[in-house]
Amino acid sequence: MDDTSFPVAGVVIAVVSSFINGSTFVLQKKGILRARKSGGTYLADCVWWCGTLAMIVGQIGNFLAYNVAPAVVVTPLGALGVLFGAILASWLLQEDLNLIGKLGCALCCCGSVVLIIHSPKSENVTSRAELEERLMAPVFLVYISLVVLLLIILIGWLSPVHGKSNIMVYVGICSLLGSFTVPSSKGLGLAAQEAFGGTPTSDSGALYLFLGLLGILVVSILIQFTFINKALESFSSNMFEAIYYVTFTSCVILASAVLFREWTALGIVDCLGILCGFITVSVGVALLRISQEAKLAWSQTKAKED
């Protein structure tokens, strides 16, 4: 396939993965509720494990899609998973969003797609040496240091105190980890070609890079997995999924722009498009938060009346 051909295989994999990923939070939430009702742990619930298996399969699909098609094509298709998850949640969990919540979910999806369309396009990295040079660039190291600092603050300080009352704490942790997962997924494909390709240029450096990226990917996914389940214990699955998709997408775009130095290619139209997309998703997230607080206030009022 030449560089100008449409990545059909990548799109098909991404679409299937999006629907699988859309079911993960709903199935895990269902398992948590079933375990809470029976008085046991969700780790022993088969529905929760189905959701976990779906997450693993979906992440494998994402990994394959990111290595077959550009991220700018793959990532917008995640909006399909958000919509599918909302439909599935209304059926399995009776988590029907009110009008404000539905509008917020739609704005989140539309704004994310606009962000991705106008985001700078990735430059091709064709060699391990070039990838290592990008990873060791001062700007990227500063960015990663800031991300690690934010994660330490969120996990070590804010999560124990505000995690169960503010959905953005858990969303922030899981989304910031996207700064590691997507670049690692893209780098793994390149490092694996040199580490296991059997070419004369293969050396131990490629193997070390592969193992390092694999370790970062596994650790970041495990941390995401932990805090996703913490979020599902306290918040509705469709609301968490919509906000998570927005913030995760934004973090991935930012990390890719810094790693591949893509900001230099932005024009005025793209800057305005990114600004409009950001405003749209911000309004969408705000509406989802208003919907959540209104539902919580209504529940508390009803409990007092009873």
N, C-alpha and C positions, 0 to 999 in steps of 0.2 A: 504494500500500500504506500503510495507516495504521500508527501507532506500535505498536499492540497486536497486529498480525498476526505470525504466525510467519514468519521470514525464510527461506523454503524455498530460494530461489535461493542465498543466502549459505551455507546448510548444504550444498547439493549441491556448490558450488564448493569449499568447505572439505574435504569428504570426498574428492573427486577429487584435490585438491592434497595431501592427507595421504598418499594412496597413492603419488603421484608423488614426494613428498619422502622417503617411506620407502625408495624405491629408489635415491636419489641417492648416499648414503654407500656402499651396497653396490657399486654400479657403479663408483664412483670407486676404492674399495678394490680391486676386481677389476682395474681398469686399472693401478693402482700395482703390484700383484703380477705382472701380465703383463709390465710394463715392467722390473721388477726381475729377472725370470727371463730376459728376452731381453737384458738389459744396456743397454737404451735408457732414454729418458725417458718418463714417463707422459704428457707433453704431446703425444706422437706416437701415443698409443694411442686407438683408436676407442671402446673400451668406456668409458674415462675420460671422453671427450668426450660420450658418451651420458649418463653420470651428470651431467656439467656442464650439458648441455642440459636434463635433467630438473630440475635445481636451479633453473635460470632459469625454466622453465615453472611449477614449483611456487611460486616466489616471486611470480611474476605472479598466480597463482591466489590466493595468500595476500593480496596487495594488493587484489585485487578483492573477496575475501571480507570483509576487514576494513572495506571501504567499503560493503558491502551488509548485513552483519549485525554485531551487537555482538561485541566481542572475547571476552566471557564465553561466547558460543555457539561461536565459531570455534575458540578455542584448545584446548578439551578434545578436539576431534576430531583434534588432532595425535597423540594416543595411538594412534590407528589406524595412523598411519605407523610408529610405533615397533614395534608388533606385526608389521606387514607386513614391515618391514625385518629383524626377527629371523628370520622365516620364510624370506625371500629369502636372507639371509646363510647360513643352514644349508644351503640348496640350492646356491648359487653358490660360496660360500667355505668350506663345511664348518666354519663357526664355530658349533658347537653349544655353547650355554651349559650348564654343569652345573646340578644342582638348585638350588644356592645362587644362581647367576646368574639362573636363570629366576625364582626367587622375588623376587630383587632387582628384576628388570625389571618384574614384575607390581606390586610395591609402589610403584615409581616412577610407573607409569602411574596406578594407583588414587589415590595420594597427590596427584598433580598435578590430577586431576579434582576431588578434594575441595577442594584449594586454590582452584581456579577457581570452583567452585560457591559457596563462602563468601566469595570476594573481593568487595570493594565494587564496586557496579555503576557504570559510567561515566555521568557527567553529560553531557547533550547540549551540544555546542559548535556553535552555529549560525551564527557569523559570524567573519570573519577578525580583527576587532578583539578579540573574546573569546579567540580562540586565541592571538593575540599577547600579550594580557594574562596568560594562563596561562603562556606560555613565558617571560615576563620576571619571573614571581613570584620573590621572594627564596628561598623554600624550594626551588623547582625548580632554580634556578641553583646553590644549594649542593649539591643532590643530583647534578646533572650534573657539577659540579666534582669531587666525590668519585669519581664513576665514571671521569672522565678521569684522575684521579690514580692510581686502581687499574689502569687500562689501561696507563698509562705504566710502572708498577712491573712488571706482568705481562709486557708486551711487551719492555721494555728490560732488565729484570734477571732475572726468574724464568724466562722462556721459553728463553733460550739455555742456562741452567744445568740446569734441572729439567724442561723441557718433554717430553723423550723418556722420562723415568722416572715422571712424575706426570701422569696424565690430567687432573687438575683444573686444571692451568695453562692448557692449550689450551681446555678447557671454559669456564673462567672468562672468558677473553678473548672467545670467541664469544658467550657468554651476556650479558655486560655490554654488548656492542654492541647487544643487543636493546632496551636503554634508548633507543637512537636509532632503530632501524629501524621498530618498530611505531608510536610516536608520529609519526614522519615520514610513514609510510604513511597514517595517519589524517588528518594535517594536509594532505597533498598533495591528497587528494580535495576538501577544503574550499577550499583555496587555488586549485585549478584551476577551480572553479566561478566564482569571482570574477575570476580572471585571464583566462579564455578564454570566459566566459559571454556576453560581448557585452552585458552589462547596463549601464545608465547609471552604476551605482556602481563599475564596474571602473576600477582605477587601477594605476599602476606599483607601488605597495606590495604588491598581491596577487601580481604577477609576481615581484617580488624575493623574497617569502616562498616562492613556489612553487619558484624556482630554488635558494634556500638549502636548503629541505627536501630537494629532489631531490639536491643535492650531498652532503648529510649521509647520505642513504639509500645513494647509490652508493658512497661511501667506506667506510661501515660494512659494507656487503655484501661489498666487495672484500677488506677486512681479515678478515672472517669466512671468506670463501672460502679465503684463504691459510692460515689457521691450522686450518681444518677438514681440509685436505689434509695439513698437517703432522701432525695427530693421527692421521689414517688411515694414515700411514706407520709409526706406532709402536704403534697400539692396534687392537683388533678393532672392526669397524664397529657391531655390535649393542650392545656395551657403551658405546661413545662416544655413539651415538644416544640411548640410554636416559638417560644422565646429562645429556647436552646438553639434551634435551627438558625435564627437570626444572628445571635451573638457568635455562634460557632463559625458561621459563614464569614462574618466580619473579621474575626480573628485569623481565619485561614487566608483571606484576601490580604490582610495587613502583613502577615508573616511571609507570604509568597512575594509581596511587593518589596519587602526589605531584603529577603534572601536573594532574589533575582534582580534587584536594583531596577524595578519596573517603574518607579515613580517618575523617572526621567522621560518616559514615553507618553505621559499623560498630557492631553490637550485640554483646551477650555471646555469643549463640549463634554468630555469625559468627566472633568472636575464638577461641572454643573450636574451631570447625571448622578455622580456619586453623592453629591450634596442632597439632591432630591430623594435618592434612594435612602439615604441615612435619615432624613426627616420623616419619610414615610414609615420606615421600620420603627423609629422612635415613637411616632404617634400610635402605631400598632401595639407596641409593647406597653405604652401608657394605658391604652384602652383595655388590654388584657389585665393589667394591674387593677384598674378601676372595676372591671368585671369581677375579679377575684375578691376585692375588698367589699363590694356590694353584696356578693353572695355570702361572704363571711358575716357581714353585719346582719343580713336577713336571717341567717341560721342562728345567730346569737339572740336576736329578737324573738324568734320562734321558740327557742329553748326557754327564755324567760317567761313567755306566755304560758308554756306547758307547765 
